[in-house]
Amino acid sequence: MRLSILLAGQIGVLFLVAFAGLLIVRYEILREDDSKVISWLTAYVLSPCVIIKSFQIDFTAEKLKGMALAAAAAVAAQLIFTTGCRLLVRPLHLTPIECASMIYSNCGNLIVPLVSFVMGEEWVFYTCAYMMVSTILTWTHMRSLLSGGKGSGRLKDIILNPNIIAIVIGLVLFLTGIRIPKVLESAVDGFGGAIGPVSMLVVGMLIGNMDLRWVFTRKRPYLISAFRLVIFPVIVAVLFASVVRTGIHADAENILLVSLLAASAPAAVMVTQITQIYDGDARYASVINVMSVIFCIISMPLIVLLYESLC
């Protein structure tokens, strides 16, 4: 129960940052269009820093096994979300933005500060597995989906993406035990620590000129949020709890809890940011994001309670 309360409080803090972004635009301190520059900064600078930072820990065989378990869990969760979405595309007439919002979660921007605050810094390492899987899919499948195929890119473009490069660098540093210099480490920590607030600030800025009554009268975001936050995460929670009971790893319950938190997080802010980069309907993407952030204050703690009771 304590974990659920801490989760709700920390999610509430990030929601307040989004509200600050709304006020910044509403009172004309910045314009809504200024958020596009911040989106580029988040996607190509802050996100790679988070990835590299999370790999700066001591290598042990147990951590490597734990990372493998977390990676397998991430792949399984993404398969559940992707397969579920594909089955629903025709019956629910889902748009690319709705599909991306349903499949991809805010597993870096939100989960890293959540895991750090609620579970402790030592568990942030396991968020890397979900982030690795999600990052690769974000810059391949999601980008292609939201750009109408224009952003699928060549293999060379994907490999040279700063986020993919960051994963490779992070893995090399972790496996070799090399630590980046203190000065560089401080810079990376500073950028990485800003990703949660900055990402939520963008979401707030994008809805700054919206009529909030109109936002909450739109029916589709409620449907997308229900699948993103409740229906698919319940399936994932049942699967992960079943794995824990096999005794596969001494820390399996906590490792898979980290993956479950990532899987049950709100719709990815990157959906809004990539949609904005390709001149899509970023406002609609931000509406889904904001609505899912609000509801996850309740849904995430409940999913965690379900998981703990099943374990």
HUCORUR-V524220 format. One record per residue. RES is the residue in three letters. PHI is phi in radians with two decimals (* if undefined). PSI is psi as a letter, one per 20 degrees, with the letter a starting at -180 (999 if undefined). NEAR is the number of other ideal C-beta (glycine too) atoms within 10 Angstrom. Layout:
res | phi | psi | near
RES | PHI | PSI | NEAR
RES | PHI | PSI | NEAR
This chain:
res | phi | psi | near
MET | * | g | 9
ARG | -1.05 | g | 7
LEU | -1.07 | g | 15
SER | -1.12 | g | 17
ILE | -1.16 | g | 11
LEU | -1.07 | g | 16
LEU | -1.06 | g | 23
ALA | -1.04 | g | 16
GLY | -1.15 | g | 13
GLN | -1.20 | h | 20
ILE | -1.14 | h | 23
GLY | -1.06 | h | 12
VAL | -1.07 | g | 14
LEU | -1.17 | h | 24
PHE | -1.12 | h | 19
LEU | -1.12 | h | 12
VAL | -1.13 | g | 17
ALA | -1.08 | h | 24
PHE | -1.13 | h | 16
ALA | -1.10 | h | 14
GLY | -1.07 | h | 26
LEU | -1.05 | g | 20
LEU | -1.18 | h | 12
ILE | -1.03 | g | 19
VAL | -1.36 | g | 21
ARG | -1.10 | h | 15
TYR | -1.73 | j | 9
GLU | 1.05 | k | 8
ILE | -1.27 | g | 11
LEU | -2.32 | r | 16
ARG | -1.66 | q | 13
GLU | -1.02 | h | 18
ASP | -1.12 | h | 10
ASP | -1.13 | h | 14
SER | -1.16 | h | 26
LYS | -1.14 | h | 18
VAL | -1.11 | g | 11
ILE | -1.15 | h | 19
SER | -1.09 | g | 24
TRP | -1.10 | g | 13
LEU | -1.05 | g | 17
THR | -1.13 | g | 24
ALA | -1.22 | h | 22
TYR | -1.94 | i | 12
VAL | -2.17 | g | 15
LEU | -1.16 | g | 22
SER | -1.06 | g | 24
PRO | -1.04 | h | 23
CYS | -1.15 | h | 20
VAL | -1.07 | g | 29
ILE | -1.09 | g | 28
ILE | -1.11 | g | 23
LYS | -1.01 | g | 23
SER | -1.21 | i | 24
PHE | -1.57 | i | 21
GLN | -1.45 | m | 16
ILE | -2.37 | r | 17
ASP | -1.26 | p | 9
PHE | -1.39 | p | 12
THR | -2.46 | q | 9
ALA | -1.11 | h | 7
GLU | -1.13 | h | 10
LYS | -1.18 | h | 17
LEU | -1.15 | g | 12
LYS | -1.13 | g | 15
GLY | -1.11 | h | 23
MET | -1.12 | g | 19
ALA | -1.09 | g | 13
LEU | -1.10 | g | 20
ALA | -1.11 | h | 26
ALA | -1.16 | g | 17
ALA | -1.10 | h | 16
ALA | -1.12 | h | 26
ALA | -1.11 | g | 25
VAL | -1.11 | g | 15
ALA | -1.08 | g | 17
ALA | -1.10 | g | 27
GLN | -1.14 | h | 22
LEU | -1.13 | g | 10
ILE | -1.09 | g | 17
PHE | -1.16 | g | 22
THR | -1.18 | g | 17
THR | -1.11 | g | 12
GLY | -1.05 | g | 15
CYS | -1.12 | g | 22
ARG | -1.07 | h | 12
LEU | -1.19 | h | 10
LEU | -1.72 | i | 18
VAL | -0.97 | g | 14
ARG | -1.30 | g | 8
PRO | -1.03 | h | 7
LEU | -1.76 | i | 16
HIS | 0.94 | l | 9
LEU | -1.27 | p | 20
THR | -1.52 | r | 18
PRO | -0.98 | g | 19
ILE | -1.10 | g | 24
GLU | -1.17 | h | 25
CYS | -1.10 | g | 23
ALA | -1.09 | h | 27
SER | -1.18 | h | 31
MET | -1.33 | h | 29
ILE | -1.43 | g | 27
TYR | -1.81 | p | 26
SER | -1.92 | r | 32
ASN | -1.43 | l | 27
CYS | -1.34 | i | 28
GLY | -1.83 | g | 31
ASN | -1.00 | h | 27
LEU | -1.72 | g | 26
ILE | -1.26 | h | 24
VAL | -1.01 | g | 24
PRO | -1.15 | h | 20
LEU | -1.16 | g | 25
VAL | -1.10 | g | 25
SER | -1.05 | g | 18
PHE | -1.33 | g | 14
VAL | -1.51 | g | 19
MET | -1.87 | h | 19
GLY | 2.01 | q | 10
GLU | -1.02 | h | 10
GLU | -1.14 | i | 12
TRP | -1.63 | i | 18
VAL | -1.08 | h | 20
PHE | -0.89 | g | 21
TYR | -1.30 | i | 28
THR | -1.21 | h | 27
CYS | -1.04 | h | 28
ALA | -1.07 | g | 25
TYR | -1.15 | h | 27
MET | -1.11 | h | 26
MET | -1.09 | g | 24
VAL | -1.08 | g | 23
SER | -1.14 | h | 27
THR | -1.11 | g | 24
ILE | -1.06 | g | 16
LEU | -1.24 | h | 18
THR | -1.08 | g | 27
TRP | -1.57 | j | 23
THR | -2.12 | f | 18
HIS | -1.16 | g | 17
MET | -1.11 | g | 24
ARG | -1.09 | g | 23
SER | -1.14 | g | 15
LEU | -1.09 | g | 22
LEU | -1.42 | i | 29
SER | -1.73 | j | 18
GLY | 1.21 | k | 11
GLY | 1.65 | i | 9
LYS | -1.20 | h | 10
GLY | -1.75 | j | 17
SER | -1.12 | h | 15
GLY | 1.20 | r | 16
ARG | -1.40 | r | 8
LEU | -1.00 | h | 8
LYS | -1.05 | g | 8
ASP | -1.15 | h | 14
ILE | -1.19 | g | 15
ILE | -1.10 | h | 12
LEU | -1.51 | j | 11
ASN | -1.10 | p | 21
PRO | -0.94 | h | 15
ASN | -1.24 | h | 22
ILE | -1.19 | g | 20
ILE | -1.05 | g | 14
ALA | -1.10 | h | 23
ILE | -1.10 | g | 21
VAL | -1.09 | g | 12
ILE | -1.06 | g | 16
GLY | -1.06 | g | 21
LEU | -1.11 | g | 15
VAL | -1.07 | g | 11
LEU | -1.10 | g | 17
PHE | -1.18 | g | 21
LEU | -1.23 | h | 11
THR | -1.62 | i | 9
GLY | 1.34 | j | 9
ILE | -1.33 | p | 10
ARG | -1.89 | p | 12
ILE | -1.26 | q | 16
PRO | -0.96 | q | 8
LYS | -0.98 | g | 8
VAL | -1.08 | g | 8
LEU | -1.16 | h | 11
GLU | -1.08 | g | 14
SER | -1.11 | h | 11
ALA | -1.15 | g | 13
VAL | -1.10 | g | 19
ASP | -1.05 | g | 15
GLY | -1.11 | g | 12
PHE | -1.14 | g | 20
GLY | -1.10 | h | 21
GLY | -1.19 | i | 17
ALA | -1.56 | i | 17
ILE | -1.13 | h | 23
GLY | -1.08 | g | 25
PRO | -1.05 | g | 17
VAL | -1.12 | g | 20
SER | -1.10 | g | 29
MET | -1.23 | h | 26
LEU | -1.08 | g | 24
VAL | -1.07 | g | 27
VAL | -1.03 | g | 31
GLY | -1.10 | g | 23
MET | -1.12 | h | 28
LEU | -1.21 | h | 29
ILE | -1.83 | j | 23
GLY | -1.04 | h | 21
ASN | -1.72 | j | 12
MET | -1.49 | q | 17
ASP | -1.45 | o | 9
LEU | -1.10 | h | 11
ARG | -1.13 | h | 7
TRP | -1.17 | h | 9
VAL | -1.00 | g | 17
PHE | -1.47 | i | 13
THR | -1.68 | i | 8
ARG | -1.36 | p | 12
LYS | -1.45 | h | 6
ARG | -1.04 | g | 17
PRO | -1.03 | h | 23
TYR | -1.13 | g | 13
LEU | -1.13 | g | 15
ILE | -1.09 | g | 25
SER | -1.10 | h | 23
ALA | -1.09 | g | 15
PHE | -1.26 | g | 20
ARG | -1.13 | h | 32
LEU | -1.81 | h | 26
VAL | -2.14 | f | 16
ILE | -1.09 | g | 12
PHE | -1.18 | g | 23
PRO | -1.06 | h | 29
VAL | -1.10 | g | 16
ILE | -1.08 | g | 14
VAL | -1.12 | g | 23
ALA | -1.07 | g | 25
VAL | -1.12 | g | 12
LEU | -1.10 | g | 17
PHE | -1.12 | g | 25
ALA | -1.10 | h | 19
SER | -1.13 | h | 11
VAL | -1.17 | g | 19
VAL | -1.01 | g | 19
ARG | -1.20 | i | 12
THR | -1.38 | i | 8
GLY | 1.25 | k | 8
ILE | -1.12 | h | 13
HIS | -2.68 | q | 18
ALA | -1.03 | h | 11
ASP | -1.85 | k | 17
ALA | -0.99 | g | 20
GLU | -1.06 | g | 16
ASN | -1.29 | h | 17
ILE | -1.07 | g | 27
LEU | -1.29 | h | 29
LEU | -1.13 | g | 25
VAL | -1.04 | g | 27
SER | -1.15 | h | 27
LEU | -1.15 | g | 24
LEU | -1.04 | g | 27
ALA | -1.14 | g | 29
ALA | -1.25 | h | 29
SER | -1.74 | j | 28
ALA | -1.26 | r | 27
PRO | -1.12 | r | 29
ALA | -0.98 | q | 32
ALA | -1.10 | p | 27
VAL | -1.08 | h | 30
MET | -1.07 | h | 31
VAL | -1.08 | g | 30
THR | -1.11 | g | 32
GLN | -1.21 | g | 28
ILE | -1.23 | h | 26
THR | -1.04 | g | 26
GLN | -1.18 | g | 24
ILE | -1.05 | h | 18
TYR | -1.71 | k | 13
ASP | 1.01 | k | 9
GLY | -1.57 | a | 19
ASP | -1.43 | m | 15
ALA | -1.14 | h | 26
ARG | -1.12 | g | 16
TYR | -1.14 | g | 20
ALA | -1.07 | h | 30
SER | -1.25 | h | 29
VAL | -1.09 | g | 27
ILE | -1.07 | g | 27
ASN | -1.08 | g | 31
VAL | -1.09 | g | 27
MET | -1.11 | g | 23
SER | -1.21 | h | 25
VAL | -1.13 | g | 24
ILE | -1.08 | g | 17
PHE | -1.27 | h | 18
CYS | -1.22 | i | 29
ILE | -1.04 | h | 17
ILE | -1.69 | g | 14
SER | -1.20 | g | 23
MET | -1.08 | g | 24
PRO | -1.03 | h | 20
LEU | -1.21 | h | 19
ILE | -1.13 | h | 23
VAL | -1.12 | g | 22
LEU | -1.06 | g | 14
LEU | -1.07 | g | 17
TYR | -1.04 | g | 23
GLU | -1.11 | h | 15
SER | -1.23 | h | 9
LEU | -1.24 | h | 14
CYS | -1.26 | 999 | 16
